[in-house]
Amino acid sequence: MAGHNSKKFEKFKVTGSVAAPFTPFRDNGEINFDKFEEYANYLRNHHFQYAFVNGTLAEGMSMTLEERKKSAEAWVKASNGKLKIILHVGTSNIRDSQELARHASAIGVDAIASLSPSFFKPANEEMVVECMSEIAGAAPDLPFFYYCINFVTGIYVDPSKVLKRARDKIPNLVGIKHSSRELNNAHNCTLVDPNRFQVLMGTDSQFLPYFTYGIDVPVTAPYMGTLFYKLKTAYDSEDTKSAQAIQNRILELNNIRGKYGAGIEIAKTMFGIISGMDIGPVRLPISKITTETYNSLKKDLNEFGSVE
């Protein structure tokens, strides 16, 4: 039975913080593999213990299967024990996702995650579970997270019902990456099977509210590492005033991104400015930012001050 087999993964828990790194590209659009080691070192030095690779901020859905495999291999090599890797394997079709899941198992990542195919959308929670079961089953030795980001995929199902239906159907399901904006849905997920399912939070502006529900592991942009570390430290020390002030700083930083449309191109540029790393442009169909926008964004970030 699936429930029995799931005991293999009972001790798997993500701790600390998870970076969602942007894929470094060259100006010609090719992946810049020369940057991965520097990138991994940056993340580890900024309070990240995990990297969520080839996800939304990484533009994974704009990469070929071969590129995604090479990117995953590069992250595993660059991490070299510095970071644990959660690899996103979701694609527009189940068979490609299965291929990426099998490859993930072969190269030794720590866990995998997947969106549901979303061009042809599953109609309900049951169909989401069917899709996730097929993908997770391709790498039965790896912990598996369902990745929910409904405002991007257009799949508006109840994620807690997905977990309930999947409990006995997906033995290696260990939780959900909840990047949708409905805080109550994330809360409901924590009630399904708290000893088994972990909820990873993907909404920066809601870190502090999430803590009150026992959700304390973020998947966040690489420039958020130190701010989140300080927030969690203040919260754990019951320093409410400091925690609120740090959450306000995080909100201010998000508002800067939102001022320019909040797109991946803005977030990626912000990371480049903040970190000093050249990780290149975005890929079509995401548009590159203009020089005017870059200069204005850099001015706003200078006025914001340090994220350390």
KEPAMI-662768 format. One line per 2 residues: their letters; for each residue x, y, z of N, C-alpha, C, O. Coordinates in pm, whole numbers, plus 50000, padded with zeros to 5 digits. Layout:
A> X:Y:Z:X:Y:Z:X:Y:Z:X:Y:Z  ...
***
This chain:
MA> 50084:49880:50000:50000:50000:50000:50087:50125:50000:50197:50126:50054  50034:50231:49937:50111:50355:49931:50141:50409:50068:50252:50457:50093
GH> 50043:50403:50158:50064:50457:50292:50180:50390:50362:50256:50456:50433  50194:50259:50343:50305:50187:50406:50437:50230:50346:50533:50255:50419
NS> 50444:50239:50213:50567:50276:50147:50610:50418:50181:50729:50451:50176  50513:50504:50215:50544:50643:50246:50630:50656:50370:50692:50760:50392
KK> 50634:50552:50454:50715:50559:50576:50863:50578:50545:50938:50628:50628  50904:50538:50426:51043:50556:50384:51084:50702:50388:51201:50734:50408
FE> 50986:50791:50368:51016:50934:50356:50976:51013:50480:50979:51136:50479  50939:50945:50588:50889:51014:50707:50989:51112:50765:50951:51216:50817
KF> 51117:51079:50757:51218:51164:50820:51266:51277:50728:51348:51360:50769  51215:51280:50604:51259:51385:50513:51188:51516:50547:51066:51524:50541
KV> 51265:51617:50584:51211:51749:50610:51311:51853:50561:51431:51844:50586  51258:51952:50491:51340:52065:50449:51352:52161:50567:51253:52193:50631
TG> 51472:52205:50596:51495:52300:50705:51571:52421:50653:51642:52413:50553  51557:52532:50722:51627:52654:50682:51553:52728:50573:51432:52750:50584
SV> 51625:52767:50469:51567:52846:50360:51603:52784:50225:51709:52722:50209  51513:52802:50129:51532:52748:49995:51540:52864:49896:51446:52943:49885
AA> 51650:52874:49824:51662:52975:49718:51597:52923:49591:51603:52804:49560  51535:53014:49519:51484:52983:49385:51571:53061:49286:51534:53171:49245
PF> 51685:53004:49246:51780:53081:49167:51735:53105:49023:51670:53020:48961  51770:53222:48973:51752:53253:48832:51860:53179:48753:51974:53168:48797
TP> 51824:53130:48637:51924:53063:48553:52014:53169:48490:51965:53264:48429  52146:53153:48504:52235:53248:48438:52242:53222:48289:52274:53111:48245
FR> 52212:53324:48211:52219:53313:48065:52326:53409:48012:52354:53513:48072  52386:53371:47900:52472:53463:47827:52384:53555:47742:52264:53532:47727
DN> 52445:53658:47686:52369:53753:47605:52305:53687:47483:52204:53734:47432  52367:53577:47436:52311:53506:47320:52201:53408:47358:52147:53339:47272
GE> 52166:53401:47488:52058:53315:47533:52101:53178:47581:52019:53104:47634  52227:53143:47563:52276:53013:47610:52299:53017:47761:52329:53123:47817
IN> 52286:52902:47826:52311:52895:47970:52460:52921:47997:52547:52866:47929  52486:53005:48096:52624:53037:48131:52669:52946:48246:52654:52979:48363
FD> 52724:52831:48210:52763:52733:48310:52884:52777:48393:52913:52718:48496  52953:52881:48348:53068:52930:48424:53026:52996:48554:53110:53017:48642
KF> 52899:53030:48568:52851:53104:48685:52803:53017:48800:52781:53067:48910  52786:52887:48778:52715:52806:48876:52791:52793:49009:52729:52799:49116
EE> 52919:52776:49004:52994:52759:49129:52990:52887:49213:52968:52882:49334  53012:53001:49148:53003:53130:49218:52863:53150:49276:52847:53199:49388
YA> 52764:53112:49199:52624:53126:49238:52595:53041:49362:52535:53089:49458  52638:52915:49360:52615:52826:49474:52682:52879:49600:52625:52872:49708
NY> 52803:52932:49585:52873:52989:49699:52798:53110:49754:52788:53128:49876  52746:53194:49665:52670:53310:49708:52549:53267:49791:52523:53322:49898
LR> 52476:53170:49740:52356:53125:49811:52389:53071:49950:52322:53105:50048  52491:52989:49956:52527:52931:50086:52574:53038:50183:52548:53028:50303
NH> 52642:53139:50132:52691:53247:50217:52581:53345:50258:52604:53434:50339  52463:53328:50202:52350:53415:50235:52235:53336:50297:52118:53364:50273
HF> 52272:53238:50376:52178:53167:50466:52081:53075:50394:51972:53049:50447  52116:53026:50277:52033:52926:50210:52094:52787:50230:52216:52769:50221
QY> 52007:52691:50257:52050:52552:50272:52010:52467:50151:52067:52361:50128  51912:52513:50075:51858:52440:49961:51848:52534:49841:51844:52657:49856
AF> 51844:52475:49721:51812:52549:49600:51699:52476:49527:51706:52355:49506  51596:52551:49489:51485:52498:49410:51516:52532:49265:51497:52645:49221
VN> 51561:52433:49191:51626:52453:49062:51528:52430:48946:51443:52341:48950  51542:52513:48841:51463:52502:48717:51314:52528:48740:51229:52471:48672
GT> 51286:52615:48836:51147:52651:48865:51103:52773:48786:51150:52797:48675  51012:52851:48845:50954:52966:48776:51056:53077:48756:51075:53124:48644
LA> 51122:53120:48864:51221:53227:48850:51336:53185:48760:51400:53269:48697  51364:53056:48753:51471:53004:48668:51433:52998:48521:51516:52967:48435
EG> 51307:53028:48490:51255:53017:48353:51267:52874:48301:51294:52852:48183  51248:52778:48390:51260:52638:48352:51170:52598:48237:51206:52514:48155
MS> 51052:52660:48230:50957:52624:48125:50999:52680:47989:50939:52646:47887  51100:52767:47987:51152:52821:47861:51281:52752:47818:51347:52794:47723
MT> 51316:52646:47889:51438:52571:47859:51402:52437:47796:51297:52379:47826  51490:52388:47710:51469:52256:47650:51494:52147:47755:51552:52174:47860
LE> 51450:52025:47725:51477:51914:47818:51626:51896:47838:51672:51874:47950  51702:51904:47731:51847:51885:47742:51910:51995:47827:51998:51968:47908
ER> 51864:52118:47809:51915:52228:47891:51880:52209:48037:51962:52235:48125  51760:52164:48063:51718:52142:48202:51801:52032:48267:51837:52042:48385
KK> 51831:51930:48192:51917:51823:48246:52058:51877:48276:52114:51850:48382  52113:51953:48183:52248:52007:48203:52251:52107:48317:52347:52112:48394
SA> 52145:52188:48329:52136:52282:48440:52131:52208:48573:52200:52245:48667  52049:52104:48580:52039:52025:48703:52174:51964:48739:52216:51967:48855
EA> 52242:51910:48639:52374:51850:48664:52472:51955:48714:52553:51929:48803  52464:52074:48656:52556:52181:48696:52530:52225:48840:52624:52254:48914
WV> 52403:52230:48879:52371:52268:49018:52418:52161:49116:52470:52193:49223  52399:52036:49081:52445:51928:49169:52597:51936:49186:52649:51922:49297
KA> 52668:51959:49076:52814:51967:49082:52859:52089:49162:52948:52080:49246  52796:52203:49134:52837:52328:49200:52805:52328:49348:52878:52387:49428
SN> 52696:52261:49385:52657:52259:49526:52760:52186:49610:52795:52231:49720  52809:52075:49560:52920:52003:49621:52906:51994:49773:53003:52012:49847
GK> 52785:51964:49818:52762:51953:49961:52725:52085:50027:52683:52085:50143  52739:52197:49957:52706:52328:50013:52555:52348:50022:52504:52410:50115
LK> 52484:52296:49922:52339:52312:49912:52276:52178:49879:52335:52095:49810  52156:52158:49928:52076:52045:49884:51986:52093:49769:51945:52209:49766
II> 51957:52004:49676:51888:52042:49554:51749:51981:49548:51732:51859:49555  51648:52068:49535:51512:52027:49500:51493:52065:49353:51498:52183:49318
LH> 51472:51967:49269:51468:51991:49125:51324:51992:49075:51249:51897:49095  51288:52103:49010:51156:52110:48948:51158:52036:48815:51242:52064:48730
VG> 51065:51942:48797:51062:51861:48675:50933:51881:48594:50910:51810:48496  50850:51977:48635:50724:51999:48566:50745:52053:48426:50831:52137:48402
TS> 50663:52004:48332:50665:52050:48193:50521:52060:48144:50426:52047:48222  50505:52082:48016:50371:52090:47959:50309:51954:47932:50193:51945:47894
NI> 50389:51847:47952:50333:51713:47931:50396:51615:48028:50510:51634:48072  50324:51511:48061:50365:51419:48167:50489:51339:48127:50575:51313:48211
RD> 50499:51300:48001:50612:51215:47962:50746:51286:47973:50845:51226:48015  50749:51413:47935:50874:51488:47952:50907:51504:48101:51023:51496:48141
SQ> 50805:51526:48182:50827:51537:48326:50880:51407:48384:50966:51408:48473  50829:51296:48336:50880:51167:48381:51026:51148:48343:51105:51096:48421
EL> 51060:51192:48223:51200:51181:48179:51291:51263:48270:51399:51218:48308  51248:51385:48304:51328:51469:48393:51334:51409:48534:51437:51420:48600
AR> 51227:51347:48578:51227:51284:48711:51325:51168:48715:51399:51152:48812  51326:51086:48611:51421:50973:48606:51565:51024:48604:51653:50968:48669
HA> 51587:51131:48528:51722:51190:48523:51761:51246:48660:51876:51231:48703  51666:51309:48729:51692:51362:48863:51738:51253:48958:51832:51272:49036
SA> 51674:51139:48950:51710:51026:49034:51851:50979:49003:51926:50941:49093  51887:50981:48876:52018:50931:48833:52133:51021:48876:52243:50973:48899
IG> 52107:51154:48886:52218:51246:48916:52229:51278:49065:52322:51347:49107  52134:51230:49145:52150:51243:49289:52101:51371:49351:52163:51421:49445
VD> 51990:51426:49302:51930:51540:49371:51864:51491:49500:51849:51370:49522  51825:51584:49585:51770:51548:49715:51618:51529:49712:51563:51454:49792
AI> 51552:51597:49621:51406:51586:49609:51366:51644:49474:51444:51714:49409  51243:51616:49433:51189:51674:49311:51054:51739:49341:50991:51711:49444
AS> 51012:51824:49250:50882:51890:49261:50826:51906:49121:50900:51903:49023  50695:51922:49112:50637:51940:48980:50507:52018:48985:50422:51998:49071
LS> 50496:52110:48888:50368:52167:48851:50289:52062:48775:50346:51965:48724  50160:52081:48768:50080:52001:48676:50089:52061:48536:50102:52183:48523
PS> 50082:51979:48431:50067:52037:48297:49951:52136:48298:49848:52111:48361  49967:52247:48227:49867:52352:48242:49816:52412:48111:49728:52498:48114
FF> 49870:52371:47996:49808:52415:47871:49675:52342:47857:49570:52405:47839  49679:52209:47864:49557:52131:47886:49550:52107:48037:49634:52036:48093
KP> 49452:52165:48101:49449:52169:48246:49369:52053:48304:49266:52015:48250  49418:51995:48415:49337:51898:48487:49212:51967:48541:49218:52080:48588
AN> 49098:51897:48533:48970:51961:48562:48942:51974:48711:48862:52059:48751  49006:51893:48793:48973:51892:48935:49089:51831:49014:49192:51793:48958
EE> 49070:51824:49146:49175:51771:49233:49214:51628:49196:49332:51593:49199  49116:51548:49162:49144:51408:49129:49237:51397:49008:49327:51313:49006
MV> 49214:51482:48909:49298:51476:48789:49438:51532:48816:49536:51487:48755  49449:51630:48905:49582:51677:48945:49659:51562:49009:49777:51542:48979
VE> 49593:51487:49096:49658:51374:49162:49701:51270:49060:49810:51213:49072  49618:51244:48960:49655:51148:48856:49782:51192:48785:49872:51112:48761
CM> 49788:51321:48752:49908:51373:48685:50031:51363:48774:50137:51317:48731  50017:51405:48900:50130:51403:48992:50176:51260:49020:50296:51235:49037
SE> 50082:51167:49026:50116:51028:49051:50204:50972:48939:50299:50899:48965  50170:51006:48816:50249:50960:48702:50391:51016:48707:50487:50945:48677
IA> 50403:51142:48744:50535:51206:48747:50617:51157:48865:50733:51118:48849  50558:51158:48983:50630:51114:49104:50671:50968:49093:50776:50928:49143
GA> 50588:50889:49026:50616:50746:49013:50737:50716:48926:50790:50604:48930  50782:50815:48848:50900:50794:48764:51030:50802:48845:51136:50760:48798
AP> 51020:50855:48967:51137:50861:49056:51093:50823:49196:51093:50907:49286  51055:50697:49216:50993:50657:49343:51088:50662:49462:51045:50654:49577
DL> 51218:50676:49434:51317:50682:49542:51337:50824:49594:51407:50843:49694  51277:50924:49529:51298:51063:49567:51176:51123:49634:51064:51097:49590
PF> 51194:51203:49739:51082:51280:49795:51025:51372:49688:51099:51428:49606  50893:51387:49690:50824:51461:49584:50733:51569:49645:50658:51542:49738
FY> 50743:51691:49590:50655:51802:49630:50563:51838:49513:50607:51850:49399  50434:51855:49544:50342:51915:49447:50364:52065:49449:50368:52126:49557
YC> 50379:52126:49332:50406:52269:49320:50278:52339:49276:50229:52317:49165  50226:52424:49362:50100:52494:49337:50127:52643:49321:50172:52709:49414
IN> 50101:52695:49202:50115:52839:49177:50003:52877:49080:50026:52900:48961  49881:52884:49134:49761:52889:49050:49749:53014:48963:49691:53009:48855
FV> 49803:53127:49009:49789:53250:48930:49878:53247:48806:49862:53330:48716  49971:53153:48800:50054:53132:48680:49995:53021:48593:49982:53037:48471
TG> 49960:52909:48655:49912:52793:48577:49766:52804:48537:49724:52745:48437  49688:52881:48614:49544:52885:48590:49469:52764:48641:49352:52744:48609
IY> 49538:52681:48722:49475:52562:48779:49427:52597:48921:49506:52596:49015  49300:52627:48934:49244:52670:49061:49171:52554:49128:49048:52543:49120
VD> 49249:52470:49193:49193:52360:49271:49229:52384:49417:49311:52471:49447  49168:52308:49506:49197:52318:49649:49319:52231:49679:49309:52109:49674
PS> 49434:52292:49711:49555:52211:49729:49546:52115:49848:49610:52010:49846  49468:52150:49949:49454:52058:50062:49378:51932:50020:49405:51823:50071
KV> 49284:51947:49927:49212:51830:49876:49304:51745:49787:49289:51623:49781  49397:51811:49719:49497:51736:49641:49578:51648:49735:49599:51530:49708
LK> 49625:51706:49846:49704:51629:49942:49622:51513:50000:49674:51402:50014  49497:51538:50034:49412:51433:50091:49395:51317:49992:49407:51201:50029
RA> 49368:51352:49866:49346:51248:49765:49476:51175:49730:49475:51057:49695  49588:51247:49741:49717:51189:49702:49779:51105:49812:49872:51029:49787
RD> 49729:51119:49933:49794:51058:50050:49819:50909:50031:49927:50860:50066  49724:50837:49977:49738:50693:49959:49771:50653:49816:49774:50534:49783
KI> 49795:50752:49731:49822:50722:49590:49965:50755:49547:50015:50702:49447  50031:50843:49623:50167:50885:49586:50256:50861:49707:50266:50948:49794
PN> 50322:50746:49714:50399:50711:49833:50510:50810:49867:50539:50833:49984  50572:50869:49764:50685:50958:49789:50646:51105:49801:50733:51192:49803
LV> 50517:51133:49807:50471:51271:49828:50502:51314:49970:50459:51252:50067  50579:51424:49982:50618:51471:50115:50563:51610:50146:50581:51660:50257
GI> 50495:51672:50049:50438:51803:50079:50407:51884:49955:50390:51830:49846  50400:52015:49975:50358:52106:49870:50442:52233:49874:50470:52286:49982
KH> 50482:52279:49759:50540:52413:49747:50423:52505:49714:50371:52504:49603  50383:52584:49811:50261:52666:49798:50300:52809:49764:50333:52889:49853
SS> 50296:52841:49635:50331:52975:49590:50207:53054:49548:50219:53168:49503  50090:52996:49563:49967:53069:49538:49944:53169:49651:50006:53159:49757
RE> 49857:53264:49629:49847:53379:49721:49745:53361:49832:49735:53446:49920  49669:53251:49830:49562:53233:49928:49620:53170:50056:49647:53050:50060
LN> 49638:53252:50157:49699:53207:50281:49616:53097:50346:49671:53004:50405  49483:53107:50336:49397:53006:50399:49417:52868:50335:49405:52766:50404
NA> 49447:52864:50205:49473:52735:50140:49599:52670:50196:49603:52549:50219  49703:52752:50217:49826:52699:50275:49799:52648:50416:49849:52542:50456
HN> 49721:52723:50491:49687:52682:50628:49614:52548:50627:49645:52459:50706  49517:52534:50538:49443:52408:50529:49535:52291:50495:49513:52179:50540
CT> 49638:52317:50415:49733:52210:50381:49807:52159:50503:49840:52040:50511  49832:52248:50600:49905:52205:50720:49823:52110:50806:49878:52040:50890
LV> 49692:52108:50785:49604:52026:50868:49582:51886:50814:49526:51801:50883  49626:51859:50691:49593:51732:50627:49665:51615:50695:49600:51519:50737
DP> 49794:51623:50704:49874:51516:50765:50006:51577:50810:50109:51554:50746  50005:51654:50919:50122:51733:50957:50247:51651:50986:50358:51704:50976
NR> 50232:51527:51021:50350:51444:51045:50417:51399:50916:50534:51359:50914  50341:51407:50807:50395:51363:50678:50419:51478:50581:50525:51486:50520
FQ> 50321:51566:50567:50327:51668:50462:50383:51800:50515:50337:51853:50616  50482:51850:50444:50542:51979:50477:50495:52082:50375:50486:52052:50255
VL> 50465:52202:50421:50425:52311:50334:50541:52408:50323:50584:52466:50423  50592:52427:50202:50695:52526:50175:50626:52652:50123:50542:52645:50034
MG> 50663:52767:50178:50595:52891:50141:50668:52963:50030:50791:52970:50028  50591:53017:49937:50650:53085:49824:50600:53226:49804:50606:53278:49692
TD> 50551:53290:49911:50496:53425:49900:50569:53516:49998:50539:53514:50118  50664:53595:49949:50753:53672:50035:50678:53768:50127:50715:53784:50244
SQ> 50576:53831:50076:50508:53934:50155:50429:53876:50272:50377:53951:50354  50420:53743:50281:50341:53680:50386:50425:53592:50479:50370:53507:50550
FL> 50556:53611:50481:50641:53527:50566:50591:53523:50710:50570:53416:50766  50572:53641:50769:50538:53647:50911:50403:53582:50941:50393:53507:51038
PY> 50298:53609:50862:50173:53536:50885:50187:53384:50872:50125:53309:50948  50268:53340:50778:50289:53196:50761:50346:53133:50888:50308:53022:50924
FT> 50436:53204:50955:50498:53149:51077:50393:53107:51178:50408:53005:51246  50286:53185:51190:50184:53156:51291:50110:53026:51262:50044:52971:51351
YG> 50120:52977:51139:50058:52850:51102:50159:52735:51104:50128:52623:51064  50279:52764:51151:50381:52660:51158:50451:52635:51027:50519:52534:51011
ID> 50435:52726:50931:50501:52715:50801:50622:52806:50804:50608:52929:50802  50742:52748:50810:50859:52831:50838:50976:52809:50743:51088:52849:50773
VP> 50950:52745:50628:51056:52727:50528:51012:52797:50399:50914:52756:50336  51084:52902:50359:51048:52972:50236:51119:52918:50114:51229:52863:50125
VT> 51056:52933:49999:51126:52921:49871:51120:53061:49811:51013:53108:49773  51235:53126:49804:51233:53269:49777:51347:53311:49687:51441:53235:49663
AP> 51338:53433:49638:51441:53486:49549:51576:53492:49620:51581:53509:49742  51684:53478:49546:51817:53470:49608:51858:53594:49687:51947:53585:49772
YM> 51795:53709:49660:51833:53830:49734:51762:53841:49869:51784:53937:49943  51675:53744:49901:51598:53749:50025:51662:53672:50141:51609:53675:50252
GT> 51773:53603:50117:51826:53509:50216:51853:53570:50352:51808:53517:50454  51928:53679:50356:51966:53738:50484:51847:53801:50554:51834:53789:50676
LF> 51760:53868:50479:51642:53928:50540:51554:53822:50603:51504:53840:50714  51535:53709:50533:51453:53604:50592:51520:53546:50716:51453:53520:50816
YK> 51650:53524:50711:51723:53471:50825:51704:53561:50948:51681:53513:51059  51714:53692:50926:51695:53785:51037:51551:53783:51088:51527:53792:51208
LK> 51456:53772:50996:51316:53766:51035:51288:53643:51120:51225:53652:51225  51336:53527:51075:51313:53403:51148:51382:53406:51285:51327:53358:51384
TA> 51502:53463:51289:51574:53473:51416:51497:53559:51515:51485:53525:51633  51445:53673:51467:51368:53761:51554:51240:53693:51601:51202:53703:51718
YD> 51173:53624:51510:51048:53554:51546:51075:53445:51649:51002:53434:51748  51179:53366:51628:51211:53258:51721:51252:53312:51858:51238:53243:51959
SE> 51304:53435:51860:51344:53497:51987:51230:53573:52052:51247:53637:52156  51110:53564:51990:50990:53632:52038:51007:53784:52041:50948:53854:52123
DT> 51091:53833:51949:51111:53977:51934:51014:54027:51827:51053:54049:51712  50890:54043:51866:50784:54076:51770:50809:54208:51699:50786:54219:51578
KS> 50856:54306:51772:50878:54437:51713:50982:54430:51601:50961:54487:51493  51093:54361:51626:51196:54348:51523:51146:54266:51405:51174:54299:51289
AQ> 51071:54160:51433:51017:54076:51326:50925:54156:51235:50931:54143:51113  50840:54239:51295:50750:54322:51214:50829:54422:51130:50794:54446:51015
AI> 50933:54479:51187:51015:54576:51114:51084:54510:50995:51093:54569:50888  51134:54389:51015:51202:54318:50906:51103:54277:50798:51132:54288:50679
QN> 50984:54231:50839:50881:54198:50741:50842:54321:50660:50814:54311:50540  50840:54436:50726:50812:54560:50654:50919:54590:50550:50889:54638:50441
RI> 51045:54563:50585:51153:54583:50489:51138:54489:50368:51161:54529:50254  51098:54365:50397:51074:54269:50289:50961:54318:50198:50969:54307:50076
LE> 50857:54372:50260:50745:54425:50183:50789:54543:50098:50747:54556:49983  50872:54630:50154:50924:54744:50079:51003:54697:49956:50991:54754:49848
LN> 51083:54593:49975:51162:54539:49864:51070:54479:49757:51093:54497:49638  50967:54409:49801:50868:54356:49706:50795:54469:49634:50763:54456:49516
NI> 50770:54578:49705:50700:54691:49643:50785:54756:49535:50733:54806:49435  50917:54755:49555:51006:54807:49450:50991:54721:49325:50978:54773:49215
RG> 50992:54590:49343:50972:54501:49229:50835:54527:49165:50824:54535:49043  50732:54540:49249:50597:54561:49198:50580:54691:49123:50497:54701:49033
KY> 50658:54790:49158:50651:54922:49092:50678:54908:48942:50627:54986:48862  50759:54809:48906:50798:54791:48766:50728:54671:48701:50769:54625:48595
GA> 50623:54621:48765:50543:54515:48707:50562:54378:48768:50488:54285:48737  50663:54364:48856:50685:54242:48935:50723:54121:48851:50718:54008:48900
GI> 50761:54141:48726:50797:54029:48640:50930:53966:48676:51007:54021:48755  50957:53850:48617:51084:53781:48641:51201:53866:48595:51308:53863:48656
EI> 51183:53941:48487:51292:54026:48439:51332:54130:48543:51449:54168:48553  51235:54178:48621:51264:54276:48726:51336:54209:48842:51437:54259:48891
AK> 51285:54095:48885:51347:54024:48998:51489:53981:48963:51579:53991:49047  51510:53935:48842:51644:53891:48801:51740:54009:48797:51855:53997:48839
TM> 51694:54122:48748:51777:54242:48746:51807:54289:48888:51919:54331:48917  51707:54282:48976:51729:54319:49116:51840:54234:49178:51926:54286:49249
FG> 51837:54105:49151:51940:54018:49207:52078:54057:49153:52176:54059:49228  52086:54086:49025:52214:54127:48967:52269:54253:49032:52388:54262:49061
II> 52180:54351:49054:52223:54477:49116:52265:54454:49261:52368:54504:49305  52184:54378:49335:52210:54356:49477:52334:54271:49500:52414:54300:49589
SG> 52350:54166:49420:52460:54071:49442:52590:54111:49374:52698:54070:49415  52578:54192:49269:52695:54225:49189:52733:54116:49090:52834:54128:49020
MD> 52652:54009:49083:52678:53901:48987:52611:53930:48853:52498:53979:48849  52680:53900:48747:52623:53913:48614:52563:53779:48573:52635:53687:48533
IG> 52430:53768:48584:52366:53642:48548:52287:53654:48417:52207:53567:48382  52310:53764:48347:52258:53777:48212:52111:53813:48204:52047:53842:48305
PV> 52060:53812:48082:51921:53854:48057:51821:53740:48077:51858:53628:48113  51695:53773:48053:51589:53672:48050:51572:53624:47906:51632:53678:47813
RL> 51490:53520:47891:51460:53466:47758:51319:53506:47715:51230:53526:47797  51302:53517:47583:51167:53530:47530:51084:53408:47572:51139:53298:47578
PI> 50956:53424:47601:50872:53542:47575:50874:53649:47683:50798:53746:47673  50960:53636:47784:50974:53744:47882:51057:53855:47817:51158:53828:47752
SK> 51014:53978:47836:51083:54090:47771:51197:54142:47857:51188:54143:47980  51304:54184:47793:51416:54245:47863:51377:54386:47910:51294:54452:47848
IT> 51438:54431:48019:51406:54564:48068:51482:54669:47987:51587:54641:47929  51428:54788:47985:51493:54898:47914:51602:54960:48001:51606:54939:48122
TE> 51690:55034:47938:51795:55106:48012:51733:55203:48111:51783:55218:48223  51626:55268:48072:51558:55363:48161:51506:55293:48286:51522:55343:48398
TY> 51443:55177:48266:51390:55102:48380:51504:55054:48470:51494:55060:48592  51611:55006:48407:51727:54960:48485:51781:55071:48575:51805:55049:48693
NS> 51799:55188:48518:51855:55300:48595:51763:55342:48709:51809:55373:48819  51634:55343:48682:51538:55380:48786:51533:55274:48896:51527:55307:49014
LK> 51536:55147:48857:51535:55038:48954:51660:55042:49041:51653:55024:49162  51773:55066:48978:51899:55073:49054:51895:55188:49154:51943:55175:49266
KD> 51839:55300:49115:51825:55415:49204:51738:55378:49324:51771:55410:49438  51626:55311:49298:51536:55271:49407:51604:55175:49503:51586:55185:49624
LN> 51682:55082:49450:51751:54985:49535:51861:55052:49617:51884:55015:49732  51928:55150:49559:52029:55224:49634:51964:55299:49750:52021:55307:49859
EF> 51847:55354:49725:51775:55426:49831:51722:55330:49937:51714:55366:50055  51687:55210:49896:51641:55108:49992:51752:55070:50088:51728:55052:50207
GS> 51874:55059:50035:51988:55026:50120:52019:54878:50120:51972:54804:50033  52097:54835:50214:52149:54699:50218:52040:54597:50250:51948:54624:50327
VE> 52053:54478:50190:51965:54366:50225:52035:54273:50323:51982:54168:50358  52153:54311:50367:52229:54227:50461:52182:54249:50605:52234:54188:50698
***
